[in-house]
């Protein structure tokens, strides 16, 4: 099977681990950055599914006795855009044992297929980094506060989840990335911290944009390393707002760009620019995942919302899909294919799992 087009970039790629027994004991949740399907592969032609419009990128796979198969994956379209909000009934499971010429369809209802909370293995952090130099504080502070609160409400889940956290930082002309609120899962705490911003918060009217990019990238890297301890997969987003160019000249654009380009692939970078003094090319380069620009302060909330939607979609395009396999101990290694249908788009991926030790009674 051929894909209709190749992805230009892939937020994650495939790491495949086949194991038996208790998942907490047996699984190593490291990531392997490859291209497209990584250690997976397109489904066998015998299924005759046609060309894929969606890409299922398996991040992790494991089995749990007595017979559960769990697959953690990301779904993107053929342009690399995330596909959030899928449900279990949009997936079809196919298994092929050693006695099968092709795959057999497994009933999603009989196999108790479900989309499960992925918080047990997935951690997502967002850093919102605000330019609070004098030009912002004197002309657009209230609009920025309103836009930031809207961003928080859009990105953070409606129900508090410890796996989704956000921290808020700000910069001016000082050689420091100021902490407004540490990483937290509480929307209320984040909102309250935004409300505390006043026009006298800064004592240096200059703009150390490149320093803020470097420091926030380092902080995101540290948070990612910390949040992925204890067998977790992690992702992070850095969202930087500014209304101007770097004025402090403490660091170079090349310094900042190199830090972004060499960052962990699990970190996404977004930039938001306001007004006519920004350098759109610089912000586009630094916001390598996506950049948006507001012509004036009245457009600021809409612009923040555009980025918040992208951040939220990426975080919610990861799925932990689980089902109870009918395969039993002695059947050995089996092929597995998963197809997803979203509207008139479909995609599928094929992999393998071992049914060693599988018995009935899976829940």
Secondary structure as GFF3:
##gff-version 3
##sequence-region A 1 363
A	DSSP	alpha_helix	23	26	.	.	.	ID=ss1
A	DSSP	three_ten_helix	45	47	.	.	.	ID=ss2
A	DSSP	beta_strand	54	64	.	.	.	ID=ss3
A	DSSP	beta_strand	68	77	.	.	.	ID=ss4
A	DSSP	three_ten_helix	88	90	.	.	.	ID=ss5
A	DSSP	beta_strand	91	96	.	.	.	ID=ss6
A	DSSP	beta_strand	104	106	.	.	.	ID=ss7
A	DSSP	beta_strand	114	116	.	.	.	ID=ss8
A	DSSP	beta_strand	122	131	.	.	.	ID=ss9
A	DSSP	alpha_helix	134	139	.	.	.	ID=ss10
A	DSSP	alpha_helix	141	155	.	.	.	ID=ss11
A	DSSP	beta_strand	164	171	.	.	.	ID=ss12
A	DSSP	beta_strand	178	184	.	.	.	ID=ss13
A	DSSP	alpha_helix	187	195	.	.	.	ID=ss14
A	DSSP	alpha_helix	209	227	.	.	.	ID=ss15
A	DSSP	beta_strand	233	242	.	.	.	ID=ss16
A	DSSP	alpha_helix	253	261	.	.	.	ID=ss17
A	DSSP	beta_strand	267	274	.	.	.	ID=ss18
A	DSSP	alpha_helix	280	286	.	.	.	ID=ss19
A	DSSP	beta_strand	290	294	.	.	.	ID=ss20
A	DSSP	three_ten_helix	297	299	.	.	.	ID=ss21
A	DSSP	alpha_helix	300	315	.	.	.	ID=ss22
A	DSSP	beta_strand	318	324	.	.	.	ID=ss23
A	DSSP	beta_strand	333	342	.	.	.	ID=ss24
A	DSSP	beta_strand	345	354	.	.	.	ID=ss25
###
